Amino acid sequence: MKKIAIITGASSGMGWDFAKELDNKNLDEIWIVARRKELLEKLASELKTRCKIFDIDLTDSEKNKKIELELEKKEYEIKYLINNAGFGLMGEFSTLNLNKQLNMIDLNIRALVQVTYFSIKFMSKSGEIIQVASTAGFLPMKNFAVYAASKAFVVNFTNALALELKPKGIHAIAVCPGPVKTEFFDVATNGKEPVFIYESIKVVKKALKDSKKAKLNSIYGFLMNVVMTLAHFTPRRIKVSLSAKSL
Ligand SMILES: NC(=O)c1ccc[n+]([C@@H]2O[C@H](COP(=O)([O-])OP(=O)(O)OC[C@H]3O[C@@H](n4cnc5c(N)ncnc54)[C@H](OP(=O)(O)O)[C@@H]3O)[C@@H](O)[C@H]2O)c1
């Protein structure tokens, strides 16, 4: 059996960095998934590990099946599944385009659930499922309503999955970054970045370390950890009113 990693959203940002980090893990193949084929080819040319490119739109559930069909050949064992593809849109729910928001739900939730579902039966005994959520998943966020809610789904789904998969020796972790310097803000806010922003590679390295330690969630950065701890102990009514002032 060939030992593999599957990384969605590998054509930029954290997905790209996950691929770079997994290049030294003695894998037989890394399967890289995103829509922009030329970037996936560039990434493949920079990695030592053999790559399989899936240039597909993950919101098309028929296209997703290409990955499943390849797995069905039963030649592969998944060591790492990294569900990282996702995007956000900032703005008032009722004025943002509805189809774009539904597409966000299709990618951030539906595709992630689908890929997780068909991958589990091919995971190795010490397999790791790394789901990229967000610190936004812990808070209701004004002007980021659908995105934050989609990531709340990812956190809760992943934490429950960790419990279900424990007897199989598979670990699932929700990675919950604060703002990270990637192409995310080109899509979410037309390039307007927060003043305070983390480096992608640092978030990725910590996520892989935390997954190895079988943590439930991975939160990078002192400030983000303080914010998340406070969010945990703050009553919901107060969290909602603080969120009203944040964006
Ligand atoms: N950056 C942040 O501040 C931040 C903070 C918290 C959480 N996150 C989460 O981190 C994850 C990675 O984002 P990033 O920050 O690295 O942003 P990014 O650089 O924009 O990367 C997003 C990746 O998703 C892929 N993608 C988007 N739509 C897709 C589709 N329909 N089908 C297949 N692939 C698709 C993109 O590739 P193509 O365009 O080539 O398809 C790209 O590779 C996301 O889930 C995001 O929500 C980001």
The ligand as an ORCA input file, in Angstrom:
! r2SCAN-3c Opt
* xyz 0 1
  N      -6.052     33.406      5.975
  C      -6.777     33.559      7.066
  O      -6.797     34.637      7.713
  C      -7.571     32.395      7.596
  C      -7.922     32.415      8.952
  C      -8.641     31.347      9.461
  C      -8.966     30.266      8.657
  N      -8.607     30.274      7.334
  C      -8.972     29.112      6.515
  O      -7.782     28.539      6.017
  C      -8.080     27.760      4.860
  C      -7.030     28.028      3.792
  O      -7.147     29.367      3.368
  P      -5.890     30.306      3.096
  O      -5.867     31.313      4.167
  O      -4.680     29.509      2.839
  O      -6.414     31.077      1.799
  P      -6.066     30.927      0.266
  O      -4.637     31.252      0.033
  O      -7.104     31.755     -0.430
  O      -6.296     29.383     -0.066
  C      -7.564     28.829     -0.331
  C      -7.364     27.551     -1.105
  O      -8.651     26.962     -1.354
  C      -8.749     26.613     -2.733
  N     -10.121     26.687     -3.205
  C     -10.954     27.758     -3.136
  N     -12.134     27.444     -3.709
  C     -12.033     26.150     -4.142
  C     -12.914     25.266     -4.811
  N     -14.162     25.625     -5.149
  N     -12.477     24.005     -5.108
  C     -11.228     23.626     -4.787
  N     -10.355     24.416     -4.130
  C     -10.757     25.664     -3.818
  C      -7.884     27.669     -3.438
  O      -7.410     27.178     -4.689
  P      -8.002     27.521     -6.137
  O      -8.375     28.969     -6.134
  O      -6.862     27.183     -7.043
  O      -9.157     26.593     -6.311
  C      -6.720     27.788     -2.462
  O      -5.774     26.782     -2.723
  C      -9.499     28.140      4.467
  O     -10.356     27.101      4.856
  C      -9.783     29.399      5.269
  O     -11.144     29.545      5.554
  C      -7.905     31.299      6.794
*
